[in-house]
Amino acid sequence: HCMRVVRKWHEARSDLEEKIMNVTGGDEKVLEGRSGGYNKDVFMGHCTEDGQDGYLPIVASKEVMAKVAREIWDAWGNK
């Protein structure tokens, strides 16, 4: 059960990374955050090893993250 919940987070993060790529016109730099090989079936490339030190951060500037957040917010009907 716990691993399914963890995988849900990584699925949501992957969706966010796709949105980041769309906002940046396909900049694949965001894919650096998916380059980990640890337990890929659960962590989807976001980890290189067990524990906090193995977690790869999302690769995007604050400006891009803010734009993505606005687009998500607007899509929820909060214009």
Secondary structure as the mmCIF struct_conf table of DSSP 4:
data_model
#
loop_
_struct_conf.conf_type_id
_struct_conf.id
_struct_conf.beg_label_comp_id
_struct_conf.beg_label_asym_id
_struct_conf.beg_label_seq_id
_struct_conf.end_label_comp_id
_struct_conf.end_label_asym_id
_struct_conf.end_label_seq_id
HELX_RH_AL_P HELX_RH_AL_P1 CYS A 2 VAL A 23
TURN_TY1_P TURN_TY1_P1 THR A 24 GLY A 25
BEND BEND1 GLY A 26 GLY A 26
HELX_RH_3T_P HELX_RH_3T_P1 GLU A 28 ARG A 34
TURN_TY1_P TURN_TY1_P2 TYR A 38 ASN A 39
HELX_RH_AL_P HELX_RH_AL_P2 LYS A 40 PHE A 43
TURN_TY1_P TURN_TY1_P3 MET A 44 GLY A 45
BEND BEND2 HIS A 46 HIS A 46
STRN STRN1 CYS A 47 CYS A 47
BEND BEND3 THR A 48 GLY A 51
HELX_RH_3T_P HELX_RH_3T_P2 GLN A 52 GLY A 54
STRN STRN2 TYR A 55 TYR A 55
HELX_LH_PP_P HELX_LH_PP_P1 LEU A 56 ILE A 58
HELX_RH_AL_P HELX_RH_AL_P3 LYS A 62 ALA A 75
TURN_TY1_P TURN_TY1_P4 TRP A 76 GLY A 77
#
